Amino acid sequence: MVKDFMSKDNVTQIRKLLKLLGQDFALSHNANSRKGGVIGLAAIALALGKDSGPYVDDLVKPILACLSDSDCRVRYYASEALYNVVKVARGAVLPIFNDIFDCLSKLAADPDQNVRNGSELLDRLLKDIVTESSSFDLVAFMPLLRERVYTKNNFARTFVVSWVSVMNSVPDIDMLIFLPEILDGLFYILEDPSVELKKMCETTLSEFLRNILKHPDRVDFAAMIRNLIVHSHSSEELVQYTAISWMREFVALSGRTLLPHAAGILEAILPTLSYDDPRRPESPSHAHAADIRETAKAVNMRLMQLVTEEDDQPSSRGPVASDSDSPAARGLGLGLQQRIAGELQPDGINATAVPVATELELTPLVNVLTRQLMHVSMQTRIAVLRWFLHLFTKIPNKVVLLDLEVLAEISSSSAAGGSGALKRPISGGGSVPAGDTVAVPNCYFGKFMLSLLDLFQSDLQLLEDRGSFIIRQLCVLLSAEDIYQSLSEILLGREDLRFAAHMVQTLNTILLTSTELFELRNQLKDLNTKESCSLFCCLYRSWCHNPVATISLCLLTQNYEHTCSLLHLFRNLYHSSDMEVTVEFLTEIDKLVQLIESPIFTYLRLQLLDSPQQSYLVKSLYGPAHATAPERGFPHAAHKARLPAASVPAADGYWHHYSKTMKLTYKHITAENNNAERCKSEINFQELLEHFQKVQESHKKAKPAARLKF
């Protein structure tokens, strides 16, 4: 009948016949009628042969409706019928390929084995048509494939992976362009418990990776790295290893393109550096553990190499808000506030923010590193510390803007694993050359010091446990003079006087005892330049928060006459009950007495033998010694018993001869001493003494208020 209609070119009758079979039979309520309808449609297609193209919609769509039938026999007959139609029409079905693929993907997961077997023939036929056709619309097909790739059914997953593999093997189809659309789903399929499906998906991903290595210019690395980051956290070893392996190649091929994603990459790979430790609860126990660890190390190294000095240059992307009204600014002295505000503004421009941006997203990167500092694995913590060192070496101007919580985390990490955990990577990772310091813009430096003091003030335990370590390390890497001057200026404006006194005590102890501040001590000891005298005055004003620290600073700088004035003031304040002598005060005095007997004050003890200021020096040493009487339980007060012997004028021949020898020794530094005296003469010690009284008066007034708070 159909052939007769074709011979007469009777298109109308053919369409009537298609409508009869497609609507009245294929969509009938009777199952047998539906079976007959789809068989009839297949017969029409066979009769039409190569001329079936114009009738594809009328032939295929009724059959597609039957593929979703509740009767498995109807679905089976429909799949057989569709196979026959597609076999005849071939490329003519491509305009409705998405509809056919949608139904076919459901047949692949059909609960009936016969239906699944029947659909396999149709599946192979469609793959042949797609591979040999040049008109296949891949762009229209990808949204459907992206949707189907997330199926949970094992058979449907096998179906999807097979299609992805086939299309990737076709030379005329560039699947790399569309890989970001389906990569996430493929990694989820890789987690499937089926060994066969897992192997099939792994092979497909390997083929994609080989193509990426051949044609990196056609790959959107940034679009896919997010998926890799997600799946590198997978508990499935194969998925995690595959994701990290892809990361390794991506970082190597893409260059700096992935720098904005450095934080996510590090969050994924840093914990895996501990996979060689079987004691770690997260360490895999199977074959992939070593592979994951070594691959992660390679990713970490390559990513670190991408961060270079050019990332320290300012960029036009994204402003940085002004900190003029931040909580940290509340403790600024007026002079320092004005100085920082002026340095933050460009010449001649009234600006409240400086636009600072870079391709490297530093804030999320540091947040990740800070979190990983608390990881249980030593390997992970050391890798993080190496990252901080690398950032500080390559981009110091940006690093100083970081949240000072990082210092707290580094300190906690170092405390957990010993200070050696911090020093090992610094010494072995290529750091700042010995004796050099990193130059940091003053605007950043001031903000850094503000944040550091805010951190210490909010966490006194951190100051107690790790404050000295943090400050000493900063003095190694930055300018110790700048650090002390900046901290001193900020402390001068702090409203929390108790914290200021405690902080001054800490800074003073570091100044007098640490080897890192040897040069700064020598600079203060001589006071032979205007700069050193200016530094002394700056430190003195904030050191006034702690009387014992003030005395030690004056002894260090050889201002013995002023020391005597301070001790005389102490005595007057004590007798007038304006100064409270506490156990803490006596303990500090006792520590000072111990320091005077240490090598740091050797020059001071030698000056007892012959010095123009010998009388003031002896009085200065008697003061602290008398403040700690032996009956109060401070054994180092015995120091005062030795002072008379040293201070008695040399009367016998030995001391007379020794005095002459010392005079000859001092001749070559006479000019330098004269220069120091000229510089000191410009210091207004009376004004400093009045400032000390004013600060101590403020402490006295603050004590009742502090008691009321408690």
C-alpha positions in Angstrom: 0.0 0.0 0.0 2.7 2.5 1.0 4.8 1.6 -2.1 1.7 2.1 -4.2 1.1 5.5 -2.7 4.8 6.4 -3.3 4.6 5.4 -6.9 1.7 7.7 -7.4 3.4 10.4 -5.2 0.3 10.4 -3.0 1.8 12.1 0.1 -1.7 12.8 1.5 -2.6 9.1 1.8 0.8 8.3 3.3 0.3 11.0 6.1 -3.3 9.7 6.7 -1.9 6.2 7.2 0.8 7.5 9.5 -1.8 9.4 11.5 -4.0 6.3 11.8 -1.2 4.2 13.1 0.4 6.9 15.2 -2.7 8.2 16.9 -5.4 5.6 16.8 -3.2 2.6 17.4 0.1 3.6 18.9 -1.6 5.9 21.4 -4.5 3.5 22.1 -5.6 2.4 25.5 -5.3 -1.2 24.4 -1.8 -2.7 24.8 -2.2 -4.9 21.7 -3.2 -2.0 19.6 -0.2 0.0 20.8 2.0 -3.0 19.8 0.4 -3.2 16.4 0.7 0.6 15.9 4.5 0.7 16.5 5.0 -2.4 14.3 2.9 -0.7 11.5 5.0 2.4 11.8 8.2 0.4 11.4 6.7 -1.3 8.3 5.9 2.1 6.8 9.5 3.2 7.4 10.8 0.1 5.7 8.5 0.7 2.7 9.5 4.3 2.4 13.2 3.4 2.5 15.4 6.4 1.7 12.4 8.5 1.1 11.4 8.4 4.8 13.1 11.6 5.7 10.1 13.9 5.3 8.0 11.6 7.5 10.5 11.2 10.4 8.5 13.1 13.0 5.3 11.2 12.2 7.2 7.9 12.3 9.3 8.4 15.4 7.3 10.5 17.9 4.5 7.9 18.4 7.1 5.2 19.0 8.9 7.4 21.5 5.7 7.8 23.5 5.4 4.0 23.6 9.0 3.7 25.0 7.6 5.1 28.3 4.7 2.6 28.4 3.9 0.8 31.6 3.8 -2.5 29.8 7.3 -3.9 29.3 6.2 -5.8 26.1 5.0 -2.5 24.6 8.3 -0.9 25.4 10.2 -3.9 23.9 8.2 -3.7 20.6 8.6 0.1 20.5 12.4 -0.2 20.8 12.5 -2.8 18.0 10.3 -0.5 15.9 12.4 2.5 16.6 15.5 0.5 15.6 14.0 -0.3 12.2 12.9 3.3 11.6 16.3 4.7 12.5 18.1 2.1 10.4 16.2 3.3 7.4 16.2 7.0 8.1 19.7 7.2 9.5 20.9 10.9 9.3 17.3 12.1 8.9 16.7 11.4 12.6 19.4 13.8 13.8 17.1 16.8 14.1 15.2 14.9 16.8 18.2 13.2 18.2 17.8 14.7 21.7 14.3 13.2 22.0 15.6 9.8 20.9 18.6 10.0 23.2 16.4 11.0 26.2 14.2 7.9 25.7 17.1 5.7 25.0 18.9 6.7 28.2 15.8 5.6 30.1 15.6 2.3 28.2 19.2 1.7 29.3 18.1 1.7 32.9 14.8 -0.2 32.2 14.1 -2.9 34.9 13.3 -5.4 32.2 16.3 -7.2 30.8 14.7 -7.8 27.4 14.0 -4.1 27.0 17.6 -3.3 27.9 18.9 -5.8 25.4 16.7 -4.5 22.7 17.8 -0.9 23.3 21.5 -1.9 23.0 21.0 -2.5 19.2 19.4 0.9 18.8 22.2 2.4 20.9 25.0 1.0 18.7 23.1 2.1 15.6 22.8 5.7 16.8 26.5 5.8 17.7 27.3 4.8 14.2 25.1 7.5 12.7 26.6 10.2 15.0 30.2 9.2 14.2 29.7 9.2 10.5 27.6 12.4 10.3 29.0 15.9 9.9 25.8 17.6 10.8 25.4 16.4 14.3 24.5 19.4 16.6 26.8 18.9 19.6 25.9 22.3 21.1 22.2 21.4 21.3 23.0 17.9 22.7 25.4 18.9 25.5 22.7 20.3 27.9 20.9 16.9 27.7 24.2 15.0 28.2 25.1 17.2 31.2 21.7 16.4 32.8 22.0 12.7 32.2 25.6 12.4 33.4 24.3 12.9 37.0 22.1 9.8 36.9 22.4 7.4 39.8 21.5 4.2 37.9 24.4 1.9 37.1 23.1 1.0 33.7 22.3 4.6 32.8 25.8 5.6 33.9 27.3 3.0 31.7 25.2 4.3 28.8 26.3 7.9 29.3 30.0 7.0 29.7 29.9 5.0 26.5 28.4 7.9 24.6 31.0 10.3 26.0 33.8 8.0 25.0 32.5 7.5 21.5 32.1 11.2 20.9 35.5 11.9 22.2 37.0 9.4 19.8 35.4 11.2 16.8 38.0 13.5 15.1 35.4 15.9 13.9 33.9 16.4 17.4 35.9 18.6 19.8 34.8 17.4 23.2 37.4 19.4 25.0 35.4 22.5 24.5 32.4 20.9 26.3 34.4 18.9 28.9 33.7 21.5 31.7 30.0 20.7 31.2 30.3 17.0 32.0 33.6 16.6 34.0 31.9 16.9 37.4 29.4 14.1 36.5 32.1 11.9 35.2 33.9 12.1 38.5 30.7 11.2 40.3 30.4 8.2 38.0 34.0 7.2 38.9 32.8 6.7 42.5 30.4 4.0 41.4 31.0 0.7 43.2 30.8 -1.3 39.9 34.4 -2.3 39.0 33.5 -2.5 35.3 31.9 1.0 35.2 34.7 2.4 37.3 37.3 1.1 34.9 35.3 2.3 31.9 35.0 5.8 33.3 38.7 5.9 34.3 39.7 5.0 30.8 37.5 7.7 29.4 39.0 10.3 31.7 42.5 9.2 30.8 41.6 9.7 27.1 40.4 13.2 27.9 43.6 14.0 29.8 45.7 12.8 26.9 43.9 15.1 24.6 44.4 18.0 27.0 48.1 17.3 27.1 48.1 17.4 23.2 45.9 20.5 22.8 46.2 22.7 26.0 45.3 25.8 24.0 41.7 24.5 23.5 41.1 23.8 27.2 39.3 26.1 29.8 41.4 25.2 32.8 39.7 27.7 35.1 36.3 26.3 34.4 37.3 22.8 35.3 39.6 23.4 38.3 36.6 23.9 40.6 35.3 20.4 39.9 38.8 19.0 40.5 39.0 20.8 43.8 35.7 19.3 44.9 36.5 15.8 43.9 40.0 15.9 45.4 38.3 15.8 48.8 36.5 12.5 47.9 36.8 9.6 50.3 37.1 7.3 47.3 40.9 6.9 46.7 40.6 6.5 42.9 38.5 9.7 42.6 40.9 11.6 44.8 44.0 10.4 43.0 42.5 11.1 39.6 41.4 14.6 40.6 44.9 15.5 42.0 46.6 14.0 39.0 44.5 16.3 36.7 45.4 19.2 39.0 49.1 18.5 38.6 48.8 18.7 34.8 46.5 21.7 34.9 48.9 23.7 37.1 51.8 22.7 34.8 49.9 23.6 31.6 47.9 26.6 32.5 50.6 28.8 34.1 49.3 31.7 36.1 45.7 31.1 35.0 45.0 29.0 38.1 46.4 31.5 40.6 43.0 32.8 41.6 42.1 29.2 42.6 45.3 28.6 44.6 43.4 28.6 47.9 41.0 25.9 46.8 43.8 23.8 45.4 45.9 24.1 48.6 42.9 23.2 50.7 42.6 20.0 48.7 46.2 18.9 48.6 47.8 20.0 51.9 46.0 17.4 54.0 47.1 14.6 51.6 50.7 15.3 52.3 50.3 13.2 55.5 49.2 10.1 53.6 52.5 8.5 54.2 51.8 8.4 57.9 49.7 5.3 58.9 49.0 6.9 62.3 46.9 9.6 60.7 43.2 8.6 60.7 42.6 10.0 57.2 45.5 8.2 55.6 44.4 5.6 53.0 45.6 2.1 53.6 45.6 1.0 50.0 47.9 1.3 47.0 46.9 4.8 46.0 48.1 6.4 49.3 51.7 6.9 48.1 50.6 8.0 44.6 48.2 10.6 46.1 50.9 12.0 48.4 53.6 12.3 45.7 51.2 13.8 43.2 50.0 16.3 45.9 53.7 17.3 46.5 54.2 17.9 42.8 51.0 20.1 42.7 52.2 22.1 45.8 55.6 22.7 44.3 54.4 23.8 40.9 51.7 26.1 42.4 54.3 27.7 44.7 56.5 28.4 41.7 53.6 30.4 40.1 53.8 33.0 42.9 56.5 35.4 41.9 57.6 39.0 42.6 55.2 40.4 40.0 52.3 39.5 42.3 53.6 42.1 44.7 52.9 44.9 42.2 49.7 46.9 42.8 46.9 46.3 40.4 43.9 48.4 39.4 41.4 45.7 40.4 39.5 46.1 43.6 40.0 48.8 46.2 41.2 48.3 49.7 39.1 50.0 52.3 40.7 52.6 54.5 41.5 51.6 58.1 41.3 55.1 59.5 38.2 54.3 61.5 39.0 50.7 62.2 39.2 49.4 65.8 42.9 49.2 65.5 43.2 52.9 65.0 41.8 53.6 68.4 45.2 53.0 70.1 47.1 55.2 67.7 49.0 58.2 69.0 48.0 61.4 67.2 51.3 61.8 65.4 51.3 58.2 64.2 47.7 58.5 63.0 48.6 61.6 60.9 51.7 59.9 59.5 50.0 56.8 58.4 47.0 58.7 57.0 49.4 60.8 55.0 51.3 57.9 53.6 48.2 56.1 52.6 47.1 59.0 50.4 48.6 59.7 47.0 50.2 63.0 46.5 47.7 65.8 46.1 44.7 63.4 46.2 42.1 63.2 49.0 41.6 59.5 49.0 40.2 57.2 51.6 41.2 53.9 49.9 44.1 52.6 47.9 43.2 50.3 45.1 45.2 47.2 45.6 44.5 43.9 43.7 46.3 41.1 42.1 45.7 37.9 40.1 46.6 36.0 43.3 43.6 36.0 45.6 45.7 36.4 48.8 43.0 36.6 51.5 41.3 33.2 50.8 44.8 31.7 50.3 45.9 32.9 53.7 42.7 31.8 55.3 43.2 28.3 53.9 46.9 28.2 55.1 45.8 29.4 58.5 43.3 26.7 58.9 45.7 24.0 57.7 48.2 25.2 60.4 46.1 23.3 62.9 46.3 20.1 60.9 47.4 17.1 63.0 50.1 16.2 60.4 53.6 17.7 60.9 54.1 17.4 57.1 51.1 19.5 56.4 52.1 22.2 58.9 55.6 22.4 57.6 54.3 22.8 54.1 52.0 25.6 55.3 54.9 27.4 57.0 57.0 27.1 53.8 54.1 28.7 52.0 54.1 31.6 54.4 57.8 32.0 54.0 57.5 31.9 50.2 54.7 34.5 50.3 56.7 36.8 52.6 59.8 36.4 50.3 58.0 37.0 47.0 55.2 39.4 48.0 56.2 41.1 51.3 54.2 44.3 50.6 51.0 42.3 50.3 51.7 39.9 53.1 51.9 42.7 55.7 48.3 43.4 55.0 47.2 40.0 56.2 45.1 39.5 59.3 47.3 39.1 62.3 45.3 36.1 63.4 47.8 34.3 61.1 50.5 35.0 63.7 48.4 33.4 66.4 47.9 30.3 64.3 51.6 30.1 63.4 52.4 30.5 67.1 50.0 27.8 68.1 51.3 25.5 65.3 54.9 26.1 66.4 53.9 25.5 70.0 52.3 22.2 69.1 55.4 20.9 67.2 58.1 22.9 68.9 59.7 26.1 67.5 61.9 24.0 65.3 58.8 23.3 63.2 58.9 26.9 62.2 62.6 27.4 61.9 63.3 24.3 59.8 61.4 25.4 56.7 62.7 28.9 57.1 66.3 27.7 57.1 65.8 25.2 54.3 63.4 26.9 52.0 65.4 29.9 50.7 64.6 32.9 52.9 65.8 36.4 53.5 69.7 36.5 53.5 71.4 36.7 56.8 71.7 40.3 58.0 69.2 41.6 55.6 65.7 42.9 56.3 62.7 43.2 54.1 61.8 46.8 53.1 58.1 47.3 53.8 56.2 50.5 52.9 55.5 52.6 56.0 51.7 52.7 55.4 51.6 48.9 55.5 54.1 48.7 58.4 52.0 51.0 60.6 48.9 49.0 60.0 50.7 45.8 60.7 52.0 47.0 64.0 48.5 48.2 65.0 47.0 44.8 64.2 49.8 43.1 66.1 49.1 45.1 69.3 45.3 44.5 68.9 45.9 40.8 68.6 48.1 40.8 71.7 45.6 42.9 73.6 42.7 40.6 72.7 44.7 37.4 73.6 46.9 38.0 76.6 47.7 34.3 76.7 49.2 34.5 73.2 51.3 37.5 74.4 52.5 35.5 77.4 53.2 32.3 75.5 54.4 33.3 72.1 54.6 37.1 72.1 58.4 37.2 72.6 58.9 34.7 69.8 56.8 36.6 67.3 58.5 39.9 68.0 62.0 38.5 67.9 61.3 36.8 64.5 59.8 40.1 63.2 62.9 41.9 64.3 65.0 39.4 62.3 63.0 39.9 59.1 62.1 43.6 59.5 63.9 46.6 61.0 64.1 46.2 64.8 64.4 49.9 65.2 61.2 50.6 63.2 59.3 47.9 65.1 60.2 49.3 68.5 59.6 52.9 67.5 56.2 52.0 65.9 55.1 49.9 68.9 56.2 52.6 71.3 54.2 55.3 69.5 51.1 53.2 69.4 51.4 52.2 73.1 51.6 55.8 74.0 48.0 56.3 72.9 46.5 53.1 74.4 43.7 53.6 76.9 44.2 50.2 78.5 47.1 51.3 80.8 47.5 47.8 82.3 48.0 46.2 78.9 50.4 49.0 78.0 52.5 48.4 81.1 52.5 44.6 80.4 53.5 45.2 76.8 56.3 47.5 77.8 57.6 45.0 80.2 57.6 42.3 77.4 59.3 44.6 74.9 61.9 45.7 77.5 62.8 42.1 78.3 63.2 41.3 74.7 65.3 44.4 74.2 67.7 43.5 77.0 68.0 39.8 76.6 67.5 38.7 73.0 70.4 38.2 70.6 68.2 39.4 67.7 68.3 42.9 69.1 72.1 43.1 69.7 72.5 45.9 67.2 69.6 47.9 68.6 71.1 47.6 72.1 74.4 48.9 70.9 72.7 51.8 69.1 70.9 52.8 72.3 73.9 52.2 74.5 76.0 54.8 72.6 73.4 57.5 71.8 76.0 59.1 69.5 73.6 60.1 66.8 70.5 62.2 66.6 68.5 59.2 65.4 69.5 57.1 68.4 68.6 59.9 70.8 65.3 60.3 69.1 64.7 56.6 69.4 65.5 56.8 73.1 63.1 59.6 73.7 60.4 57.7 71.8 60.9 54.5 73.8 61.2 56.5 77.1 57.7 58.0 76.7 56.0 54.7 76.4 58.4 52.9 78.8 57.0 55.3 81.5 54.1 52.9 81.8 56.5 50.5 83.6 58.8 52.2 86.2 61.4 49.3 86.3 61.5 49.2 82.5 62.2 52.9 82.5 65.1 52.4 84.9 66.6 49.6 82.8 66.3 51.7 79.6 68.2 54.6 81.3 70.9 52.2 82.5 71.2 50.7 79.0 71.6 54.2 77.5 74.1 55.2 80.2 71.9 58.1 81.5 72.9 57.5 85.1 72.2 61.0 86.3 68.6 60.7 85.0 68.4 57.3 86.6 69.2 58.8 90.0 66.5 61.4 89.4 64.0 58.7 88.7 65.0 56.7 91.8 64.7 59.9 93.9 61.2 60.4 92.5 60.4 56.8 93.3 61.4 57.4 96.9 59.3 60.6 97.2 56.3 58.9 95.6 56.7 55.9 97.9 56.8 58.0 101.0 53.8 60.0 99.9 51.9 56.8 99.2 51.5 57.9 95.6 53.3 54.8 94.4 52.3 51.3 95.4 55.2 48.8 95.9 53.7 45.5 94.9 55.2 42.0 94.7 55.1 42.3 91.0 57.1 45.5 91.2 59.7 43.9 93.5 60.0 40.9 91.2 60.8 43.2 88.3 63.4 45.0 90.4 64.9 41.6 91.3 65.1 40.6 87.6 66.8 43.9 86.8 69.4 43.2 89.5 70.0 39.9 87.8 70.3 41.5 84.4 72.9 44.0 85.8 75.1 41.0 86.7 74.6 39.5 83.2 77.1 39.9 80.2 74.7 42.5 78.7 75.7 45.1 81.3 79.4 44.2 81.4 80.3 47.7 80.2 78.2 49.2 83.0 80.1 47.2 85.7 83.5 48.2 84.1 82.5 51.8 84.4 82.4 51.3 88.2 86.2 51.2 88.1 86.7 54.5 86.3 84.0 56.6 84.8 83.2 60.3 84.8 79.7 59.4 85.9 80.8 56.9 88.6 79.0 58.6 91.4 75.7 58.6 89.6 76.2 55.0 88.5 76.8 53.8 92.0 73.7 55.6 93.2 71.7 54.1 90.3 72.8 50.6 91.3 72.2 51.1 95.0 68.6 52.1 94.3 67.3 48.8 92.8 69.4 46.8 95.3 67.9 48.6 98.3 64.4 48.1 96.9 64.8 44.3 97.3 65.9 43.7 100.9 67.0 40.1 101.8 64.3 39.8 104.4 61.7 40.2 101.6 62.9 37.0 100.0 64.8 38.3 97.0 68.3 36.7 97.1 69.8 38.8 94.4 69.7 41.8 96.8 73.0 40.5 97.9 74.2 42.4 94.9 74.1 45.6 96.9 76.7 44.2 99.3 79.3 44.1 96.6 78.8 47.6 95.4 80.9 49.4 98.0 84.0 47.4 97.2 83.6 48.3 93.5 82.8 51.9 94.2 85.5 52.8 96.7 88.0 55.2 95.2 91.1 53.4 94.1 93.7 54.0 96.9 96.1 51.2 96.8 98.7 50.6 94.0 96.7 47.9 92.2 93.6 50.0 91.7 95.8 53.1 90.9 97.6 51.1 88.2 94.4 49.6 86.9 92.8 53.0 86.7 95.7 54.3 84.5 95.4 51.3 82.2 91.7 51.9 81.8 92.3 55.5 80.9 94.7 54.5 78.2 92.2 52.1 76.9 89.5 54.7 76.7 91.6 57.3 74.9 90.7 56.1 71.4 87.0 56.5 72.0 87.1 59.9 73.6 86.0 61.7 70.5 83.0 59.3 70.2 82.1 59.9 73.8 82.2 63.6 73.3 79.9 63.3 70.3 77.5 61.2 72.4 77.5 63.9 75.1 76.7 66.5 72.5 73.8 64.5 71.3 72.5 63.8 74.8 72.7 67.5 75.7 69.9 68.1 73.3 67.6 65.8 75.2 65.2 67.5 77.6 65.5 65.2 80.6 63.4 67.4 82.8 60.5 67.2 80.3 60.9 63.4 80.2 60.8 63.3 84.0 57.6 65.3 84.1 56.1 63.0 81.5 57.0 60.0 83.7 55.2 61.6 86.6 52.2 62.3 84.4 52.0 58.7 83.2 52.3 57.3 86.7 49.6 59.7 87.9 47.3 58.3 85.2 48.0 54.8 86.3 47.2 55.8 89.9 43.8 57.2 88.8 43.0 54.2 86.6 43.5 51.6 89.5 40.2 52.5 91.4 38.3 52.3 88.1 39.8 48.9 87.3 38.7 47.7 90.8 35.2 48.9 90.2 35.0 46.9 87.0 35.7 43.7 88.9 
